[in-house]
Amino acid sequence: MKLLRFDDNGTARLGVVRGDDIVVLDGWASMLAIIAGGAEALADVARQRDAARRTAPLKSARLLAPIERPGKYLAIGMNYARHLEEAKRLGQPTPSQQFWFNKQTSCIAGPFDDIEPGVTQMLDYEAELGVVIGKPAKGVSEADAKTHVFGYVVANDVSARDWQRHSPTFTMGKSFDTHGPIGPWIVTADEIADPHALKIRCLVNGEVRQDSDTSQLIYNIWQQIAYLSTAFTLEPGDLLATGTPEGVGVGMTPPTFLKPGDVVRCEVEGVGAIENRVAG
């Protein structure tokens, strides 16, 4: 199923896609509540989808970020081999283990919202497959990690490269307001047979900048969940950005950063696409 949030005359509503329509969901206060509700919640969503008592046209709906505010938004750096080579050319040390950083959850934005550059002079894009955690995960093995995934989103890990250098944690340069567009919906895990076999692309003004697939991940999703859950509990609704391929603006010759008016489209096969204009 494709679960989403949309704007209904100023009120955020929950919905599930059925054909060309959104079936409006009743009885749930938030997407986080549905995620935490697990199989029982999804069964209720499926019943409401099939009954289709109230619908809205998908084409004209303004979609919101499908998760209101995850408890944690974690992103892994340098997790595609060719992107790692880009980073090495730019002087970034090669990590000896998984390299994680936080994106403050206030950066979350809708799938078609504008990106506000803020004070950065080096605005960049990073198309990624996002993982939404379902049931709590602590000390999870690779073999069991799949059972802790609720679903998947498309993510753009928008990066302020100059501010990224202000701190070794990357947090400042990764967390500007609006620099975390996700969506366009959550595709539930049962819809994705193999999350490690999905094409992923980023286009800027129609020009392909990134073109890869998730089979190229250095650390796969199950390894990521196992690693993180060794240290702390991953909770329902937590969001993981699983890495970006080569082709980011800072790695181009010369470096080519986003400017006002640019339109950035991130696509993940089987999940969907988000598209964000740079404001200014």
Buried (B, 14 or more C-beta within 10 A) or exposed (E): BBBBBBEBEEEEBBBBBBEEBBBBBEEBEBBBBBBBBEEEBBEBBEEBBEEBEBBBEBEEBEBBBBBBEBBBBBBBBBBBEBBBBBBEEEEEEEBEEBBBBBBBBBBBBBBBBBBBBEEBEBBBBBBBBBBBBBBBBEEBEBEBBEEBBBBBBBBBBBBBBBBBEEEEEBBBBBBBEBBBBBBBBBBBBEEBEEBBEBEBBBBBEEEEBBBBBBEBBBBBBBBBBBBBBEEEBBBBBBBBBBBBBBBBBBBEEEEBBBEEEBBBBBBBBBBBBBBBBBEE
